[in-house]
Amino acid sequence: MAQSRSAELTEKLTAVHGRIDRAVAAAGRKDRPELIVITKYFPAADVEHLHGLGLRDVGENKDQEAAAKAAETAHLQDLKWHFVGQLQSNKAKSVARYAHAVHSVDRLKVANALAKAAAAALERGDRTRPLQCLIQVDLRDPAAEDGRGGAAPADVDALAEAIADADALHLAGLMAVAPLDQPARPAFERLQRLSRRLRSIHPQATAVSAGMSQDLEDAIACGATHLRIGRDVLGERPAHR
Ligand SMILES: *Cc1c(COP(=O)(O)O)cnc(C)c1O
């Protein structure tokens, strides 16, 4: 069982790397985006398999599941956890203990809670480096309502300043999820423009986290530096849990 799962993951991971390579070549890019495998709904055993295949970046969208998996995989060398889901400020303390990065900072209250929690975690020695923070931007047509979240583009500057000013946080860049029922490409182009603007103020904020299983090629064409891939590596998730 474990061996066939490992073989399945090897095959799927190889296929995704192939897609990334082709998209990078098609875009004429010299850099290659980082692959983060989103492991939500899948067991810690899968994280172990992926680590064995050389993967070091994994992500989750809920604190409870992430905290449990991070604890179960604490023995894996150099594994980095990326928190990509909507975050309540009362979960900041927990996330600051295990997360290398939070991709979904979408309001000042969350940024401030993370700043405080990361500072405390650094002081306790629960973490050794500042928490990487990406601002999640809402790329929807303002009329749409699909609940995917993120800060309004007009609020990015204030959020960026709050993050950049916090010693325990590092302003890494922007993140977005392509809006449902709209083509991904124009949305990612908009994200790329917002990233350019952000970098003109905060040159260190180079990360562009965009691209999931169905739209990674569009994201790579639009300069994504981090891809968040779930189902195309791990398989279909159970519909509800
Ligand atoms: C689940 C999830 C992903 C991965 O999506 P797939 O379609 O499974 O590749 C990426 N980003 C976020 C924020 C997610 O919640």
Ligand as a Chemical Component Dictionary entry (heavy atoms), coordinates in Angstrom:
data_LIG
# 
_chem_comp.id                   LIG 
_chem_comp.type                 NON-POLYMER 
_chem_comp.pdbx_formal_charge   0 
_chem_comp.three_letter_code    LIG 
# 
loop_
_chem_comp_atom.comp_id 
_chem_comp_atom.atom_id 
_chem_comp_atom.alt_atom_id 
_chem_comp_atom.type_symbol 
_chem_comp_atom.charge 
_chem_comp_atom.model_Cartn_x 
_chem_comp_atom.model_Cartn_y 
_chem_comp_atom.model_Cartn_z 
_chem_comp_atom.pdbx_ordinal 
LIG C1 C1 C 0 -6.437 23.846 -1.988 1  
LIG C2 C2 C 0 -5.708 25.081 -2.353 2  
LIG C3 C3 C 0 -4.798 25.075 -3.422 3  
LIG C4 C4 C 0 -4.548 23.863 -4.286 4  
LIG O1 O1 O 0 -5.596 23.703 -5.194 5  
LIG P1 P1 P 0 -5.644 22.511 -6.260 6  
LIG O2 O2 O 0 -6.753 22.891 -7.164 7  
LIG O3 O3 O 0 -5.901 21.274 -5.497 8  
LIG O4 O4 O 0 -4.329 22.475 -6.952 9  
LIG C5 C5 C 0 -4.141 26.271 -3.693 10 
LIG N1 N1 N 0 -4.351 27.394 -2.970 11 
LIG C6 C6 C 0 -5.212 27.429 -1.947 12 
LIG C7 C7 C 0 -5.403 28.703 -1.209 13 
LIG C8 C8 C 0 -5.928 26.275 -1.604 14 
LIG O5 O5 O 0 -6.789 26.315 -0.590 15 
# 
loop_
_chem_comp_bond.comp_id 
_chem_comp_bond.atom_id_1 
_chem_comp_bond.atom_id_2 
_chem_comp_bond.value_order 
_chem_comp_bond.pdbx_ordinal 
LIG C1 C2 SING 1  
LIG C2 C3 SING 2  
LIG C2 C8 DOUB 3  
LIG C3 C4 SING 4  
LIG C3 C5 DOUB 5  
LIG C4 O1 SING 6  
LIG O1 P1 SING 7  
LIG P1 O2 DOUB 8  
LIG P1 O3 SING 9  
LIG P1 O4 SING 10 
LIG C5 N1 SING 11 
LIG N1 C6 DOUB 12 
LIG C6 C7 SING 13 
LIG C6 C8 SING 14 
LIG C8 O5 SING 15 
# 
